[in-house]
Amino acid sequence: MPVLKKEIELGDGSKVWFRQASGLEKIRIESIQAKAVRKCRDFGSPEDWTIEQNEEFLTHIETLGGSLEDQMKEWVPNCVLEEDFDLNLLTSEELRTILGFVRGDDPEGAIPLDSSPE
């Protein structure tokens, strides 16, 4: 499955091209997330976690180095396709939007889980 690209409009109306993070780029953070899930496996299904259990899970993620900030620092700079674009000019909201696409949360950019031809 190819890594998708998307032109994202920023708050000032300018547009910048980004690509999704590849599987290889995502491996470190996904490994951290898996470790945090294992530390919380006695909580049951994540959909049933209490607020306190979710907070403990997020603390594990942050402690292991997979926080939202870590994801932004690791993936966004590698995924901008504009040579002269200064990432320091992005707002927090723009960074969250970009990260959503880069990691595959954005429905327009998400790679389908079931890609088998039928």
C-alpha positions in Angstrom: 0.0 0.0 0.0 1.5 3.4 -1.0 2.2 6.2 1.5 -0.4 8.8 0.8 0.2 12.5 0.2 -2.1 15.5 0.9 -2.0 19.2 0.5 -3.1 20.7 3.9 -4.4 24.2 4.1 -3.0 26.3 7.0 -4.7 29.0 9.0 -3.2 31.7 6.8 -4.6 30.2 3.7 -1.3 28.8 2.4 -1.1 25.1 1.5 1.7 22.7 2.2 2.2 19.1 1.0 2.7 16.3 3.5 2.9 12.6 3.3 2.0 9.9 5.8 4.6 8.4 8.0 5.8 5.1 6.6 5.6 1.9 8.7 9.3 2.0 9.3 9.1 5.5 10.7 6.1 4.6 12.9 7.7 1.4 14.4 9.3 3.0 17.5 6.1 4.8 18.6 3.9 1.9 17.8 6.2 -0.3 19.9 5.9 2.1 22.8 2.1 2.1 22.5 2.1 -1.7 22.5 4.3 -1.8 25.7 1.9 0.7 27.4 -1.1 -1.5 26.4 0.6 -4.6 27.9 1.2 -2.6 31.1 -2.6 -2.0 31.3 -3.9 -5.3 30.1 -5.4 -6.1 33.5 -7.8 -3.1 32.9 -9.8 -5.1 30.4 -10.8 -3.7 27.0 -9.6 -0.1 26.3 -13.2 0.9 25.4 -14.2 0.1 29.0 -11.4 1.9 30.8 -12.2 4.5 33.4 -10.8 8.0 33.2 -8.2 7.0 35.8 -7.1 4.0 33.7 -6.9 6.1 30.6 -4.7 8.6 32.4 -2.5 5.8 33.7 -2.1 4.5 30.1 -1.2 7.9 28.8 1.3 8.3 31.6 3.0 5.1 30.5 3.0 6.3 26.9 4.6 9.6 27.9 7.2 7.9 30.2 8.2 5.5 27.4 8.7 8.4 25.0 5.6 8.1 22.8 3.6 11.2 23.7 1.8 13.5 21.3 4.8 15.8 21.4 7.1 12.9 20.6 5.0 11.9 17.6 5.0 15.4 16.3 8.7 15.9 16.7 9.5 12.5 15.1 7.0 12.3 12.2 6.0 15.8 11.1 9.5 17.1 10.1 10.1 13.9 8.0 6.8 14.1 6.3 6.7 17.7 5.1 7.3 17.7 1.3 8.1 21.4 0.9 11.9 22.1 0.9 11.8 25.6 2.3 8.9 25.3 4.7 9.6 26.4 8.3 7.8 24.0 10.7 8.3 26.5 13.5 5.7 28.7 12.0 2.9 26.2 12.5 0.3 26.7 15.3 -0.6 23.9 17.7 -3.9 23.4 16.0 -2.2 23.1 12.6 0.3 20.6 14.0 -2.5 18.4 15.4 -4.3 18.5 12.0 -1.1 17.6 10.2 -0.3 14.8 12.7 -3.7 13.3 12.2 -3.0 12.9 8.5 0.6 11.9 9.0 -0.2 9.0 11.3 -3.3 7.9 9.4 -6.2 9.3 11.6 -7.5 11.5 8.8 -10.2 9.6 6.9 -9.1 11.2 3.7 -5.6 9.9 4.2 -6.1 6.7 6.1 -5.0 3.6 4.4 -7.9 1.0 4.5 -7.2 -1.8 7.0 -8.7 -4.4 4.7 -6.9 -3.9 1.4 -7.5 -7.4 0.0 -9.2 -7.4 -3.4 -12.5 -9.2 -3.4 
